[in-house]
């Protein structure tokens, strides 16, 4: 497991974000911004092992949102939330199609999580989905401008002007 980033959130917990290797949520380690070490949790349920998942913090719900990934045999389209203590699988309909290597970011203006891109085993994806933490629902976004190219592994981040920006990614071409 390769550690790529640790983020601290306002609800006094952090989640280890990993990529490019199998990720197992059987136990979860958290740390508050004032803590010196990690505390291992053993939630009753947690997402099955996976790699290349999309994950971000949703400030509207106060939870970490996990979507999709690859479990070694297939591409996933399940949604999980983590409140700092326990994981909950959210059955949402509609839901984005299965994918790995998509990215998510929280848009503070709309108070929604934005999911973009990924790979479904055959195609690079360029669709945009919005997660509403208040209703626990996904909505396919209809973009007002030209749609970005379909890519896997883009960097998606919120900017201070209330937009979610996209940078890079892989489109299958050399």
C-alpha positions in Angstrom: 0.0 0.0 0.0 1.5 3.4 -1.0 0.6 6.4 1.1 0.1 9.4 -1.2 -1.7 11.9 1.0 -3.2 12.5 4.4 -5.9 15.1 4.8 -7.4 16.6 7.9 -11.0 17.5 8.0 -13.1 19.8 10.2 -14.8 16.9 12.0 -11.5 15.9 13.6 -10.6 12.9 11.6 -8.4 12.0 8.7 -8.5 9.3 6.2 -5.6 7.6 4.6 -5.8 8.0 0.8 -4.0 5.3 -1.2 -3.7 4.6 -4.9 -2.2 2.2 -7.3 -2.5 -0.8 -5.0 -5.2 -2.9 -3.4 -6.9 -0.9 -0.7 -8.5 -2.7 2.2 -11.0 -0.9 4.5 -11.3 -3.8 7.0 -10.0 -1.4 9.7 -9.6 2.3 9.4 -7.1 4.5 11.1 -8.0 8.1 11.9 -6.2 11.1 13.5 -7.4 14.5 14.5 -5.5 17.6 13.7 -4.3 17.9 17.4 -3.5 14.3 17.8 0.0 12.8 17.9 -0.8 9.4 16.6 -3.3 7.2 14.8 -6.2 5.3 16.3 -7.2 2.1 14.7 -11.0 1.6 14.2 -12.7 -1.7 13.5 -16.1 -0.7 11.9 -18.8 -3.3 11.7 -18.9 -2.9 8.0 -16.6 -1.3 5.4 -16.1 -1.3 1.7 -14.6 -4.4 0.1 -11.0 -4.2 -1.0 -10.4 -2.2 -4.1 -7.9 -0.1 -6.0 -8.2 3.1 -8.1 -11.2 4.3 -6.2 -12.5 7.9 -6.2 -12.6 9.6 -2.7 -13.2 13.0 -1.3 -14.5 14.8 1.7 -18.1 16.1 1.4 -18.4 19.2 3.7 -22.2 19.3 3.2 -22.7 15.9 4.9 -19.5 15.9 7.0 -18.5 12.6 5.5 -15.9 11.1 3.3 -17.4 9.7 0.0 -15.9 6.7 -1.8 -17.1 5.6 -5.2 -16.2 2.7 -7.5 -12.8 1.3 -8.2 -11.4 -2.1 -9.3 -11.6 -5.2 -7.0 -9.3 -7.4 -9.1 -12.1 -9.0 -11.0 -14.4 -6.2 -12.0 -15.2 -2.5 -12.0 -17.3 -1.2 -9.2 -20.1 1.4 -8.9 -20.9 1.3 -5.2 -21.0 4.4 -3.0 -19.8 4.4 0.6 -19.7 7.1 3.3 -17.5 7.4 6.3 -18.5 9.6 9.2 -15.3 9.2 11.2 -16.6 6.2 13.1 -18.4 3.9 10.7 -18.8 3.1 7.0 -22.2 3.0 5.4 -23.0 1.7 1.9 -25.5 4.0 0.1 -27.7 2.4 -2.4 -28.4 5.2 -4.9 -30.4 5.1 -8.1 -29.4 6.3 -10.5 -25.7 5.8 -9.9 -22.7 6.4 -12.1 -21.7 3.4 -14.2 -18.9 1.2 -12.9 -15.4 2.7 -13.2 -11.9 2.9 -11.8 -9.4 5.8 -11.7 -12.1 8.5 -11.7 -11.6 11.6 -9.5 -13.9 13.5 -7.1 -13.8 17.0 -5.6 -16.1 19.0 -3.3 -17.7 22.1 -4.8 -18.3 24.5 -1.9 -20.6 26.8 -4.0 -23.1 24.1 -5.0 -22.3 22.0 -1.9 -22.0 18.9 -4.1 -19.3 16.4 -4.9 -18.2 16.3 -8.5 -17.2 12.9 -10.0 -15.4 12.9 -13.4 -13.8 10.5 -15.8 -12.4 7.0 -15.2 -12.1 3.7 -17.1 -14.7 0.9 -17.3 -12.4 -1.8 -18.7 -13.2 -0.9 -22.3 -13.7 2.8 -22.5 -12.3 6.0 -21.1 -15.1 7.9 -19.5 -15.9 11.7 -19.8 -19.1 11.9 -17.9 -19.7 14.2 -14.9 -21.8 13.2 -11.9 -22.9 15.2 -8.9 -23.3 13.7 -5.4 -25.7 15.6 -3.1 -24.7 14.7 0.5 -27.9 16.2 1.9 -30.1 13.7 -0.1 -27.5 10.9 -0.7 -28.3 11.0 -4.5 -26.2 11.0 -7.7 -27.3 13.1 -10.7 -25.8 13.1 -14.1 -24.6 16.6 -14.8 -25.4 18.4 -18.0 -22.4 20.6 -18.7 -23.0 24.1 -19.9 -19.8 24.3 -21.8 -17.8 21.9 -24.0 -17.3 18.6 -22.2 -13.7 17.7 -21.2 -12.1 14.8 -23.0 -12.7 11.3 -21.6 -9.7 10.5 -19.3 -8.6 8.3 -16.5 -6.8 9.6 -13.4 -7.3 13.3 -13.8 -6.6 15.7 -11.0 -9.8 17.3 -9.9 -9.8 20.2 -7.4 -12.0 23.0 -6.2 -10.7 26.5 -6.8 -11.5 29.6 -4.7 -13.9 31.0 -7.4 -16.4 28.2 -6.8 -15.5 25.9 -9.7 -14.1 22.4 -9.8 -11.1 22.4 -12.1 -9.7 19.4 -14.1 -6.0 18.9 -14.9 -4.5 16.1 -16.9 -5.4 12.5 -17.1 -4.8 9.7 -19.5 -6.9 9.2 -22.6 -5.4 5.9 -23.9 -3.2 7.6 -26.5 0.5 7.9 -26.3 
